[in-house]
């Protein structure tokens, strides 16, 4: 397959202390372009030359010095020193990454879908070929913490991980709550800034966060949990009034992802949750993401920073490349995995519930009695009323199993047509 544009020789003088390395890019979207731009002026002694970039569209224009190809085999001869995969999605990313690893070429990827779905296969290929596969930018793209944990068995000896893992949904909820924008307007801005996925449904419905949680469970819990079995709720269920009411209750609603294996089996959840203001994730706004690691009897460890964006992602990707080229020529791999683990939903929590009651709704005491007959006890209630929400009430419950809450809300729906939206309340386990 032809190379669509010719490489241009680097003009900068190479000092004796400067190393030069050739890297191939798989993908040349926003992140790929940011990688190429940063690679041209690294603040280190390794000067990276982009040997070529795989693109789908042969009509694409590229900057000088970045040859574009439409057939990945054009990138293998001569073999680059490293491959950077920023195509996103599963195929052709999986096939191309396997092709590089089988040829003994180390790979850096920012692709959480790829690692979440095909991590077993790719890490096995990495080990088999004695060549590195790094994926630091796949989770909380701007914060290099996965490599630290991968190298440190005591630091990664945790039994619970809770995070805000999707920059776009946190950005959108922050804009809805602070600027009173609607979700489509806030999402357009997230797209403009390069935060959102090509298919932004994956940001809003929890798919992206579930994939990242799966990557974290693999690394920290040493278990393989397929992203599709992680229970998830999208932020589309929320109304602006929910965010206001959460504030009245002394908390915030955040798009969280949480997993716990302290009792053996993994429990997990992805979706909006009510957080008390004391929770370490409660103050994170905009595209900021964080991962909070805990184990019983120990203080939280929190890694926090930008979760999305072409330039922060490119910086982390290039750090992976420079580290693996510099440390040992890319001969190391991350650890393997235990057998596949089963997974269930969290067993019990308190809940933030919005009740949209129909006309002729029962009074507050009757609602409380009905919920109580299912073991759902109300801790706080509010019905601010007003012209926009004359029949809306919010309640905070005491801890109860999700199945009991569902049964109670179904009974309420049958009795008066009430619609409900319920979010788990995550307590600060350090408090
Ligand atoms: N769409 C993703 C996010 C990009 O918003 O978090 C970074 O993985």
Boltz pocket constraint, residues with backbone or C-beta under 6 A from the ligand:
constraints:
  - pocket:
      binder: B
      contacts: [[A, 110], [A, 137], [A, 138], [A, 141], [A, 165], [A, 166], [A, 167], [A, 168], [A, 169], [A, 194], [A, 195], [A, 196], [A, 197], [A, 203], [A, 208], [A, 307], [A, 308], [A, 309]]
      max_distance: 6.0
